[in-house]
Amino acid sequence: DQQVKQNSPSLSVQEGRISILNCDYTNSMFDYFLWYKKYPAEGPTFLISISSIKDKNEDGRFTVFLNKSAKHLSLHIVPSQPGDSAVYFCAASNPRGSQGNLIFGKGTKLSVKP
Amino acid sequence: EADIYQTPRYLVIGTGKKITLECSQTMGHDKMYWYQQDPGMELHLIHYSYGVNSTEKGDLSSESTVSRIRTEHFPLTLESARPSHTSQYLCASVSLLPPYEQYFGPGTRLTVT
C-alpha cells in the first residue's frame, strides 16, 4: 500500500506557463516533505522541502504548498522552462520510522515544450 | 554541492558474473542507502546502513549484499548477476538534520546479458 502517491505519471506544459505537480499521502505522522528532480541516467537532486507545520515554502521559481487536512501537497514551477523537463519525485519523512528514511512516490515526468 | 560518487556509471556484464558497485561520500554522513530504480518506476530501498558495521535490508528484497567497513564507503555486491538484476542502482547518504535531505550519487546503470 503506497503511502506517497503521485497519480499523474506525466505532465506536459508550454514554456512560460505554470507547472503543477501533485502528491498525496496517507500517513499523518510525516513531518517533512521533499521534492526531487531526476534526469535520465543521473541521480535525483533535491529541489525543495516543506515542514508539516508550514503550508507554503517558496524558493525562486519553485513553490510547494501543503494541505494537511487533505493530505495533499503540490509543487508549482513558474515560469516553466525547457530545462525543467525531468521526472519529479515527491518524498516524505516519517519520524516514527527509521530517522532519515524517505518514502518516495512513483514520480511524474514533466515535459516543458518550447 | 553533495560529494557522493558511484562507479562504474555504466556496466554491461554476462550472467553469472560477480560484480561490486562502488559508492563513496566525503560528507561524513553516517547513514547511507542503496536504491534500485527501473524506468518509470519509484525508487525502491534495498539496503541501508546506520554507520560502520551496520547494514539493514530495505523494503524491496534483493539478492545483493552490502558492507560498511568505513564511514565513507558503502559498496554493493552481486555474487552472481542475472538478467533480472538489470536496473539503475542509486546510492545516497543523508543529513540527520531536518528536512533529512538525501544526497544521491549519479547512479550505476547495470545491464546483465
Boltz contact constraints between the chains, C-beta under 6 A:
constraints:
  - contact:
      token1: [A, 32]
      token2: [B, 98]
      max_distance: 6.0
  - contact:
      token1: [A, 32]
      token2: [B, 99]
      max_distance: 6.0
  - contact:
      token1: [A, 34]
      token2: [B, 99]
      max_distance: 6.0
  - contact:
      token1: [A, 42]
      token2: [B, 106]
      max_distance: 6.0
  - contact:
      token1: [A, 43]
      token2: [B, 90]
      max_distance: 6.0
  - contact:
      token1: [A, 43]
      token2: [B, 104]
      max_distance: 6.0
  - contact:
      token1: [A, 43]
      token2: [B, 105]
      max_distance: 6.0
  - contact:
      token1: [A, 43]
      token2: [B, 106]
      max_distance: 6.0
  - contact:
      token1: [A, 43]
      token2: [B, 107]
      max_distance: 6.0
  - contact:
      token1: [A, 44]
      token2: [B, 104]
      max_distance: 6.0
  - contact:
      token1: [A, 46]
      token2: [B, 101]
      max_distance: 6.0
  - contact:
      token1: [A, 49]
      token2: [B, 99]
      max_distance: 6.0
  - contact:
      token1: [A, 93]
      token2: [B, 100]
      max_distance: 6.0
  - contact:
      token1: [A, 100]
      token2: [B, 31]
      max_distance: 6.0
  - contact:
      token1: [A, 100]
      token2: [B, 94]
      max_distance: 6.0
  - contact:
      token1: [A, 100]
      token2: [B, 96]
      max_distance: 6.0
  - contact:
      token1: [A, 100]
      token2: [B, 100]
      max_distance: 6.0
  - contact:
      token1: [A, 102]
      token2: [B, 102]
      max_distance: 6.0
  - contact:
      token1: [A, 104]
      token2: [B, 42]
      max_distance: 6.0
  - contact:
      token1: [A, 104]
      token2: [B, 43]
      max_distance: 6.0
  - contact:
      token1: [A, 106]
      token2: [B, 42]
      max_distance: 6.0
